[in-house]
Amino acid sequence: MVHHVDNLELLKRTDAQSIDLIYIDPPFNTGSTRRTVKIDGPSYADHWAGGLQHYLDFLQPRLEEMHRVLAAHGTIYVHVDWHAGHYVKVLLDQIFGIRNFMNEIIWHYRTGGVARRWFGRKHDTMLVYARQMGRQRFNPQRNGRYRTNGLNYDTEGRPYKTTRRGRLYFDARGPLLTDVWEIPFLSTVASERCGYPSQKPLTLLRRIVEASTQPGDLVADYFCGSGTTLVAALQLKRRYIGCDINTSAVRISRKRLESAGTAIKKNPTP
Ligand SMILES: C[S@@+](CC[C@H](N)C(=O)[O-])C[C@H]1O[C@@H](n2cnc3c(N)ncnc32)[C@H](O)[C@@H]1O
């Protein structure tokens, strides 16, 4: 289920409307080679000789294929940053239709370098489109704490506010999640780290999979890197398909999936 192939090739072999959720985290057109701290460790190129236009020319046919393979109730998340995100948004509007645009999710983190000549760049963006607005699967997520003044907790720990009509109970799982997500970036010593550059946190991908699919659905990541999306799908009892053009990425993804599978067998409760 993890293919070592150029994603365009895999996409062309995929049936129309067969995928329930696509998440992609393509290179961001940073103009560099992405490495981990280990200099001889896995790396991938993130530069296009012809600049931004060539980067967009690379993405366009792939996004068109993703549009073809996504189910009518499907959703696509495209992970970008400030380098090219605004241009990718225009491309996505053309391919998926501006009326199908669901969200611009801001993933805010605090780690990384310090900026002294501009404001520190501490967020990535995920552009989210429904294949057909109104038909998309969506399970609202709850997270964090209520900011409401005067909140009390009953003996069972359920939050409420006292009003003239009595107790007004709030959902104990926390407020509904908005489009700004505060999730720590993986630190260099995090146990989750697998040694692949640009590895994304499992918390981020689990949230996406939970929000936009049901158990048994098929989740695809066509730039899978270390396989974070696929591991999240496996843990949450979804099916998955992924690919990467980089041999180390495929090797690492398969290894992570194997360990995740073993952990699930030992402890089947999610
Ligand atoms: C930002 S990384 C993905 C990281 C991943 N989300 C993770 O958590 O590990 C982008 C990946 O896209 C892969 N890639 C670039 N061009 C590709 C192509 N044409 N087909 C498949 N994979 C490609 C790179 O090898 C790299 O592993």
The ligand as an SDF file (V2000), in Angstrom:
LIG
                    3D

 27 29  0  0  0  0  0  0  0  0999 V2000
    7.2280   17.4650    2.7800 C   0  0  0  0  0  0  0  0  0  0  0  0
    7.6380   15.8290    2.3780 S   0  0  0  0  0  0  0  0  0  0  0  0
    6.2690   14.9170    3.0540 C   0  0  0  0  0  0  0  0  0  0  0  0
    6.4460   14.7050    4.5460 C   0  0  0  0  0  0  0  0  0  0  0  0
    5.3130   13.8780    5.1500 C   0  0  0  0  0  0  0  0  0  0  0  0
    4.0910   14.6100    5.2530 N   0  0  0  0  0  0  0  0  0  0  0  0
    5.7090   13.3370    6.5120 C   0  0  0  0  0  0  0  0  0  0  0  0
    4.9830   13.5590    7.5250 O   0  0  0  0  0  0  0  0  0  0  0  0
    6.7480   12.6790    6.6120 O   0  0  0  0  0  0  0  0  0  0  0  0
    7.3350   15.7810    0.6410 C   0  0  0  0  0  0  0  0  0  0  0  0
    7.6080   14.4480   -0.0260 C   0  0  0  0  0  0  0  0  0  0  0  0
    7.1870   14.5060   -1.3940 O   0  0  0  0  0  0  0  0  0  0  0  0
    8.0030   13.5890   -2.1210 C   0  0  0  0  0  0  0  0  0  0  0  0
    7.8420   13.8390   -3.5570 N   0  0  0  0  0  0  0  0  0  0  0  0
    8.2940   14.8900   -4.2820 C   0  0  0  0  0  0  0  0  0  0  0  0
    7.9210   14.7700   -5.5640 N   0  0  0  0  0  0  0  0  0  0  0  0
    7.2090   13.6130   -5.6740 C   0  0  0  0  0  0  0  0  0  0  0  0
    6.5440   12.9500   -6.7440 C   0  0  0  0  0  0  0  0  0  0  0  0
    6.5300   13.4420   -7.9740 N   0  0  0  0  0  0  0  0  0  0  0  0
    5.9040   11.7810   -6.4790 N   0  0  0  0  0  0  0  0  0  0  0  0
    5.8990   11.2540   -5.2170 C   0  0  0  0  0  0  0  0  0  0  0  0
    6.5070   11.8440   -4.1630 N   0  0  0  0  0  0  0  0  0  0  0  0
    7.1510   13.0140   -4.3840 C   0  0  0  0  0  0  0  0  0  0  0  0
    9.4090   13.8530   -1.5570 C   0  0  0  0  0  0  0  0  0  0  0  0
   10.2760   12.7700   -1.7990 O   0  0  0  0  0  0  0  0  0  0  0  0
    9.0860   14.0530   -0.0600 C   0  0  0  0  0  0  0  0  0  0  0  0
    9.2440   12.8370    0.6480 O   0  0  0  0  0  0  0  0  0  0  0  0
  1  2  1  0
  2  3  1  0
  2 10  1  0
  3  4  1  0
  4  5  1  0
  5  6  1  0
  5  7  1  0
  7  8  2  0
  7  9  1  0
 10 11  1  0
 11 12  1  0
 11 26  1  0
 12 13  1  0
 13 14  1  0
 13 24  1  0
 14 15  1  0
 14 23  1  0
 15 16  2  0
 16 17  1  0
 17 18  1  0
 17 23  2  0
 18 19  1  0
 18 20  2  0
 20 21  1  0
 21 22  2  0
 22 23  1  0
 24 25  1  0
 24 26  1  0
 26 27  1  0
M  CHG  2   2   1   9  -1
M  END
$$$$
